[in-house]
């Protein structure tokens, strides 16, 4: 299983990349079924978006999206 992590409009810290690698180990049982996982983090004005794409050996692709608004500091 190949894991690719990308960030758009900001630099993802090494600590965050390591955290993702650790979390991805939890699905190690599926490594023979998943060809690759692509994590794309995008930051725009007040939002962070995460899109995860999993490509399976039998040709199915699943996409999961998450969005979080950035809290302004006062």
N, CA, C and O atoms as a printed pandas DataFrame, in Angstrom:
     atom_number atom_name residue_name chain_id  residue_number  x_coord  y_coord  z_coord
0              1         N          UNK        A               1    0.854   -1.171    0.000
1              2        CA          UNK        A               1    0.000    0.000    0.000
2              3         C          UNK        A               1    0.897    1.230    0.000
3              4         O          UNK        A               1    1.766    1.383    0.859
4              5         N          UNK        A               2    0.677    2.086   -0.959
5              6        CA          UNK        A               2    1.432    3.330   -1.073
6              7         C          UNK        A               2    0.614    4.444   -0.419
7              8         O          UNK        A               2   -0.589    4.556   -0.652
8              9         N          UNK        A               3    1.265    5.256    0.388
9             10        CA          UNK        A               3    0.602    6.386    1.052
10            11         C          UNK        A               3    1.253    7.670    0.571
11            12         O          UNK        A               3    2.472    7.821    0.647
12            13         N          UNK        A               4    0.439    8.600    0.074
13            14        CA          UNK        A               4    0.927    9.882   -0.425
14            15         C          UNK        A               4    0.212   10.987    0.352
15            16         O          UNK        A               4   -1.014   10.977    0.463
16            17         N          UNK        A               5    0.975   11.933    0.885
17            18        CA          UNK        A               5    0.409   13.043    1.663
18            19         C          UNK        A               5    0.813   14.346    0.986
19            20         O          UNK        A               5    1.993   14.588    0.730
20            21         N          UNK        A               6   -0.180   15.177    0.700
21            22        CA          UNK        A               6    0.075   16.467    0.049
22            23         C          UNK        A               6   -0.618   17.574    0.826
23            24         O          UNK        A               6   -1.654   17.362    1.456
24            25         N          UNK        A               7   -0.027   18.756    0.770
25            26        CA          UNK        A               7   -0.672   19.923    1.366
26            27         C          UNK        A               7   -0.670   21.045    0.340
27            28         O          UNK        A               7    0.307   21.239   -0.383
28            29         N          UNK        A               8   -1.777   21.785    0.285
29            30        CA          UNK        A               8   -1.956   22.849   -0.694
30            31         C          UNK        A               8   -2.126   24.167    0.057
31            32         O          UNK        A               8   -2.975   24.277    0.941
32            33         N          UNK        A               9   -1.328   25.152   -0.290
33            34        CA          UNK        A               9   -1.352   26.500    0.282
34            35         C          UNK        A               9   -0.773   26.581    1.697
35            36         O          UNK        A               9   -0.949   27.597    2.370
36            37         N          UNK        A              10   -0.093   25.545    2.156
37            38        CA          UNK        A              10    0.614   25.596    3.429
38            39         C          UNK        A              10    1.539   24.385    3.502
39            40         O          UNK        A              10    1.394   23.435    2.732
40            41         N          UNK        A              11    2.485   24.428    4.428
41            42        CA          UNK        A              11    3.409   23.319    4.627
42            43         C          UNK        A              11    2.942   22.476    5.805
43            44         O          UNK        A              11    2.753   22.984    6.910
44            45         N          UNK        A              12    2.762   21.207    5.562
45            46        CA          UNK        A              12    2.362   20.275    6.611
46            47         C          UNK        A              12    3.611   19.903    7.411
47            48         O          UNK        A              12    4.629   19.526    6.830
48            49         N          UNK        A              13    3.540   20.008    8.725
49            50        CA          UNK        A              13    4.707   19.737    9.559
50            51         C          UNK        A              13    5.081   18.260    9.529
51            52         O          UNK        A              13    4.244   17.402    9.252
52            53         N          UNK        A              14    6.328   17.979    9.813
53            54        CA          UNK        A              14    6.802   16.591    9.875
54            55         C          UNK        A              14    6.063   15.832   10.971
55            56         O          UNK        A              14    5.786   14.641   10.829
56            57         N          UNK        A              15    5.746   16.516   12.052
57            58        CA          UNK        A              15    4.994   15.897   13.144
58            59         C          UNK        A              15    3.621   15.428   12.656
59            60         O          UNK        A              15    3.171   14.339   13.012
60            61         N          UNK        A              16    2.964   16.245   11.849
61            62        CA          UNK        A              16    1.657   15.879   11.298
62            63         C          UNK        A              16    1.776   14.711   10.324
63            64         O          UNK        A              16    0.926   13.820   10.317
64            65         N          UNK        A              17    2.812   14.710    9.513
65            66        CA          UNK        A              17    3.037   13.606    8.581
66            67         C          UNK        A              17    3.286   12.307    9.336
67            68         O          UNK        A              17    2.793   11.250    8.943
68            69         N          UNK        A              18    4.045   12.389   10.411
69            70        CA          UNK        A              18    4.310   11.202   11.227
70            71         C          UNK        A              18    3.029   10.703   11.886
71            72         O          UNK        A              18    2.796    9.497   11.967
72            73         N          UNK        A              19    2.210   11.619   12.350
73            74        CA          UNK        A              19    0.927   11.249   12.953
74            75         C          UNK        A              19    0.067   10.489   11.942
75            76         O          UNK        A              19   -0.542    9.473   12.278
76            77         N          UNK        A              20    0.021   10.984   10.707
77            78        CA          UNK        A              20   -0.748   10.307    9.663
78            79         C          UNK        A              20   -0.213    8.901    9.395
79            80         O          UNK        A              20   -0.988    7.958    9.233
80            81         N          UNK        A              21    1.105    8.765    9.350
81            82        CA          UNK        A              21    1.704    7.450    9.115
82            83         C          UNK        A              21    1.337    6.483   10.231
83            84         O          UNK        A              21    1.051    5.313    9.978
84            85         N          UNK        A              22    1.345    6.972   11.462
85            86        CA          UNK        A              22    0.976    6.147   12.607
86            87         C          UNK        A              22   -0.490    5.730   12.519
87            88         O          UNK        A              22   -0.829    4.574   12.774
88            89         N          UNK        A              23   -1.345    6.665   12.161
89            90        CA          UNK        A              23   -2.778    6.360   12.039
90            91         C          UNK        A              23   -3.039    5.391   10.888
91            92         O          UNK        A              23   -3.908    4.525   10.993
92            93         N          UNK        A              24   -2.297    5.529    9.793
93            94        CA          UNK        A              24   -2.478    4.647    8.635
94            95         C          UNK        A              24   -2.070    3.215    8.964
95            96         O          UNK        A              24   -2.571    2.277    8.343
96            97         N          UNK        A              25   -1.175    3.031    9.924
97            98        CA          UNK        A              25   -0.772    1.687   10.338
98            99         C          UNK        A              25   -1.961    0.917   10.912
99           100         O          UNK        A              25   -1.966   -0.314   10.896
100          101         N          UNK        A              26   -2.951    1.619   11.410
101          102        CA          UNK        A              26   -4.127    0.969   12.000
102          103         C          UNK        A              26   -4.948    0.216   10.962
103          104         O          UNK        A              26   -5.719   -0.676   11.315
104          105         N          UNK        A              27   -4.794    0.562    9.688
105          106        CA          UNK        A              27   -5.508   -0.174    8.656
106          107         C          UNK        A              27   -4.568   -1.132    7.909
107          108         O          UNK        A              27   -4.823   -1.506    6.765
108          109         N          UNK        A              28   -3.503   -1.509    8.567
109          110        CA          UNK        A              28   -2.537   -2.437    7.993
110          111         C          UNK        A              28   -3.151   -3.754    7.562
111          112         O          UNK        A              28   -2.655   -4.408    6.645
112          113         N          UNK        A              29   -4.228   -4.141    8.223
113          114        CA          UNK        A              29   -4.915   -5.387    7.870
114          115         C          UNK        A              29   -5.450   -5.344    6.433
115          116         O          UNK        A              29   -5.694   -6.393    5.838
116          117         N          UNK        A              30   -5.634   -4.149    5.872
117          118        CA          UNK        A              30   -6.193   -3.998    4.532
118          119         C          UNK        A              30   -5.119   -3.720    3.480
119          120         O          UNK        A              30   -5.443   -3.413    2.332
120          121         N          UNK        A              31   -3.849   -3.823    3.860
121          122        CA          UNK        A              31   -2.781   -3.448    2.926
122          123         C          UNK        A              31   -2.773   -4.275    1.649
123          124         O          UNK        A              31   -2.285   -3.810    0.620
124          125         N          UNK        A              32   -3.302   -5.484    1.696
125          126        CA          UNK        A              32   -3.366   -6.302    0.489
126          127         C          UNK        A              32   -4.563   -5.941   -0.385
127          128         O          UNK        A              32   -4.637   -6.373   -1.535
128          129         N          UNK        A              33   -5.486   -5.167    0.135
129          130        CA          UNK        A              33   -6.684   -4.773   -0.615
130          131         C          UNK        A              33   -6.584   -3.353   -1.175
131          132         O          UNK        A              33   -7.211   -3.040   -2.187
132          133         N          UNK        A              34   -5.793   -2.490   -0.517
133          134        CA          UNK        A              34   -5.676   -1.091   -0.932
134          135         C          UNK        A              34   -4.382   -0.898   -1.705
135          136         O          UNK        A              34   -3.301   -1.228   -1.217
136          137         N          UNK        A              35   -4.496   -0.363   -2.911
137          138        CA          UNK        A              35   -3.320   -0.083   -3.736
138          139         C          UNK        A              35   -2.619    1.158   -3.209
139          140         O          UNK        A              35   -1.412    1.145   -2.964
140          141         N          UNK        A              36   -3.391    2.241   -3.035
141          142        CA          UNK        A              36   -2.796    3.460   -2.500
142          143         C          UNK        A              36   -3.822    4.329   -1.787
143          144         O          UNK        A              36   -5.026    4.254   -2.032
144          145         N          UNK        A              37   -3.290    5.156   -0.894
145          146        CA          UNK        A              37   -4.070    6.142   -0.146
146          147         C          UNK        A              37   -3.478    7.508   -0.455
147          148         O          UNK        A              37   -2.261    7.687   -0.400
148          149         N          UNK        A              38   -4.325    8.462   -0.778
149          150        CA          UNK        A              38   -3.868    9.813   -1.055
150          151         C          UNK        A              38   -4.575   10.762   -0.096
151          152         O          UNK        A              38   -5.802   10.865   -0.100
152          153         N          UNK        A              39   -3.786   11.454    0.727
153          154        CA          UNK        A              39   -4.299   12.468    1.651
154          155         C          UNK        A              39   -3.962   13.836    1.068
155          156         O          UNK        A              39   -2.791   14.130    0.828
156          157         N          UNK        A              40   -4.974   14.679    0.836
157          158        CA          UNK        A              40   -4.742   16.030    0.334
158          159         C          UNK        A              40   -5.347   17.019    1.321
159          160         O          UNK        A              40   -6.563   17.069    1.503
160          161         N          UNK        A              41   -4.480   17.807    1.957
161          162        CA          UNK        A              41   -4.896   18.862    2.881
162          163         C          UNK        A              41   -4.845   20.180    2.128
163          164         O          UNK        A              41   -3.847   20.488    1.478
164          165         N          UNK        A              42   -5.923   20.962    2.213
165          166        CA          UNK        A              42   -5.985   22.251    1.536
166          167         C          UNK        A              42   -6.395   23.317    2.549
167          168         O          UNK        A              42   -7.309   23.119    3.350
168          169         N          UNK        A              43   -5.702   24.445    2.495
169          170        CA          UNK        A              43   -6.052   25.569    3.372
170          171         C          UNK        A              43   -6.453   26.735    2.483
171          172         O          UNK        A              43   -5.707   27.143    1.593
172          173         N          UNK        A              44   -7.641   27.261    2.738
173          174        CA          UNK        A              44   -8.037   28.510    2.115
174          175         C          UNK        A              44   -8.488   29.436    3.230
175          176         O          UNK        A              44   -8.683   28.984    4.358
176          177         N          UNK        A              45   -8.652   30.664    2.956
177          178        CA          UNK        A              45   -8.853   31.728    3.939
178          179         C          UNK        A              45   -9.175   31.291    5.368
179          180         O          UNK        A              45   -8.361   31.529    6.261
180          181         N          UNK        A              46  -10.310   30.670    5.620
181          182        CA          UNK        A              46  -10.667   30.325    6.995
182          183         C          UNK        A              46  -11.004   28.845    7.169
183          184         O          UNK        A              46  -11.599   28.460    8.175
184          185         N          UNK        A              47  -10.634   28.027    6.213
185          186        CA          UNK        A              47  -10.994   26.622    6.277
186          187         C          UNK        A              47   -9.819   25.701    5.956
187          188         O          UNK        A              47   -8.927   26.037    5.177
188          189         N          UNK        A              48   -9.855   24.550    6.576
189          190        CA          UNK        A              48   -8.969   23.451    6.204
190          191         C          UNK        A              48   -9.850   22.351    5.638
191          192         O          UNK        A              48  -10.920   22.064    6.175
192          193         N          UNK        A              49   -9.405   21.747    4.569
193          194        CA          UNK        A              49  -10.144   20.646    3.964
194          195         C          UNK        A              49   -9.215   19.445    3.852
195          196         O          UNK        A              49   -8.025   19.590    3.570
196          197         N          UNK        A              50   -9.762   18.279    4.071
197          198        CA          UNK        A              50   -9.021   17.035    3.899
198          199         C          UNK        A              50   -9.815   16.140    2.971
199          200         O          UNK        A              50  -11.006   15.907    3.181
200          201         N          UNK        A              51   -9.150   15.642    1.945
201          202        CA          UNK        A              51   -9.763   14.679    1.048
202          203         C          UNK        A              51   -8.871   13.442    1.029
203          204         O          UNK        A              51   -7.677   13.527    0.740
204          205         N          UNK        A              52   -9.461   12.301    1.338
205          206        CA          UNK        A              52   -8.730   11.037    1.352
206          207         C          UNK        A              52   -9.301   10.155    0.251
207          208         O          UNK        A              52  -10.507    9.915    0.189
208          209         N          UNK        A              53   -8.417    9.680   -0.613
209          210        CA          UNK        A              53   -8.824    8.793   -1.694
210          211         C          UNK        A              53   -8.156    7.445   -1.486
211          212         O          UNK        A              53   -6.937    7.360   -1.335
212          213         N          UNK        A              54   -8.961    6.397   -1.480
213          214        CA          UNK        A              54   -8.453    5.026   -1.357
214          215         C          UNK        A              54   -8.758    4.291   -2.654
215          216         O          UNK        A              54   -9.913    4.198   -3.070
216          217         N          UNK        A              55   -7.718    3.773   -3.286
217          218        CA          UNK        A              55   -7.872    2.992   -4.504
218          219         C          UNK        A              55   -7.685    1.521   -4.162
219          220         O          UNK        A              55   -6.637    1.121   -3.655
220          221         N          UNK        A              56   -8.709    0.719   -4.441
221          222        CA          UNK        A              56   -8.683   -0.701   -4.112
222          223         C          UNK        A              56   -8.250   -1.533   -5.320
223          224         O          UNK        A              56   -8.422   -1.123   -6.468
224          225         N          UNK        A              57   -7.691   -2.699   -5.039
225          226        CA          UNK        A              57   -7.171   -3.593   -6.079
226          227         C          UNK        A              57   -8.213   -3.980   -7.117
227          228         O          UNK        A              57   -7.863   -4.188   -8.278
228          229         N          UNK        A              58   -9.462   -4.082   -6.742
229          230        CA          UNK        A              58  -10.505   -4.521   -7.670
230          231         C          UNK        A              58  -11.092   -3.368   -8.471
231          232         O          UNK        A              58  -12.127   -3.531   -9.117
232          233         N          UNK        A              59  -10.439   -2.192   -8.438
233          234        CA          UNK        A              59  -10.823   -1.075   -9.285
234          235         C          UNK        A              59  -11.780   -0.078   -8.686
235          236         O          UNK        A              59  -12.184    0.865   -9.365
236          237         N          UNK        A              60  -12.156   -0.253   -7.441
237          238        CA          UNK        A              60  -13.068    0.678   -6.783
238          239         C          UNK        A              60  -12.266    1.794   -6.130
239          240         O          UNK        A              60  -11.197    1.562   -5.565
240          241         N          UNK        A              61  -12.795    2.999   -6.215
241          242        CA          UNK        A              61  -12.165    4.158   -5.583
242          243         C          UNK        A              61  -13.166    4.765   -4.612
243          244         O          UNK        A              61  -14.313    5.022   -4.978
244          245         N          UNK        A              62  -12.738    4.994   -3.375
245          246        CA          UNK        A              62  -13.584    5.626   -2.358
246          247         C          UNK        A              62  -12.935    6.951   -1.949
247          248         O          UNK        A              62  -11.724    7.039   -1.749
248          249         N          UNK        A              63  -13.781    7.972   -1.833
249          250        CA          UNK        A              63  -13.300    9.303   -1.463
250          251         C          UNK        A              63  -14.036    9.773   -0.219
251          252         O          UNK        A              63  -15.259    9.664   -0.130
252          253         N          UNK        A              64  -13.282   10.295    0.738
253          254        CA          UNK        A              64  -13.851   10.838    1.958
254          255         C          UNK        A              64  -13.392   12.291    2.084
255          256         O          UNK        A              64  -12.219   12.594    1.863
256          257         N          UNK        A              65  -14.312   13.183    2.438
257          258        CA          UNK        A              65  -13.983   14.608    2.564
258          259         C          UNK        A              65  -14.365   15.113    3.944
259          260         O          UNK        A              65  -15.375   14.709    4.520
260          261         N          UNK        A              66  -13.544   15.992    4.452
261          262        CA          UNK        A              66  -13.760   16.592    5.772
262          263         C          UNK        A              66  -13.409   18.074    5.655
263          264         O          UNK        A              66  -12.522   18.442    4.884
264          265         N          UNK        A              67  -14.094   18.921    6.410
265          266        CA          UNK        A              67  -13.856   20.363    6.371
266          267         C          UNK        A              67  -13.937   20.905    7.782
267          268         O          UNK        A              67  -14.812   20.515    8.555
268          269         N          UNK        A              68  -13.024   21.804    8.119
269          270        CA          UNK        A              68  -13.034   22.404    9.457
270          271         C          UNK        A              68  -12.715   23.874    9.345
271          272         O          UNK        A              68  -11.777   24.270    8.652
272          273         N          UNK        A              69  -13.500   24.681   10.032
273          274        CA          UNK        A              69  -13.282   26.110   10.040
274          275         C          UNK        A              69  -12.218   26.457   11.079
275          276         O          UNK        A              69  -12.204   25.909   12.181
276          277         N          UNK        A              70  -11.332   27.373   10.709
277          278        CA          UNK        A              70  -10.263   27.809   11.592
278          279         C          UNK        A              70  -10.832   28.770   12.633
279          280         O          UNK        A              70  -11.538   29.720   12.293
280          281         N          UNK        A              71  -10.523   28.520   13.884
281          282        CA          UNK        A              71  -10.963   29.399   14.966
282          283         C          UNK        A              71  -10.069   30.639   15.003
283          284         O          UNK        A              71   -8.843   30.527   14.992
284          285         N          UNK        A              72  -10.671   31.787   15.044
285          286        CA          UNK        A              72   -9.897   33.031   15.139
286          287         C          UNK        A              72   -9.495   33.262   16.573
287          288         O          UNK        A              72  -10.282   33.057   17.498
288          289         N          UNK        A              73   -8.256   33.692   16.749
289          290        CA          UNK        A              73   -7.738   33.977   18.099
290          291         C          UNK        A              73   -8.073   35.395   18.491
291          292         O          UNK        A              73   -7.990   36.319   17.682
292          293         N          UNK        A              74   -8.448   35.552   19.734
293          294        CA          UNK        A              74   -8.782   36.905   20.217
294          295         C          UNK        A              74   -7.856   37.318   21.314
295          296         O          UNK        A              74   -7.981   38.422   21.844
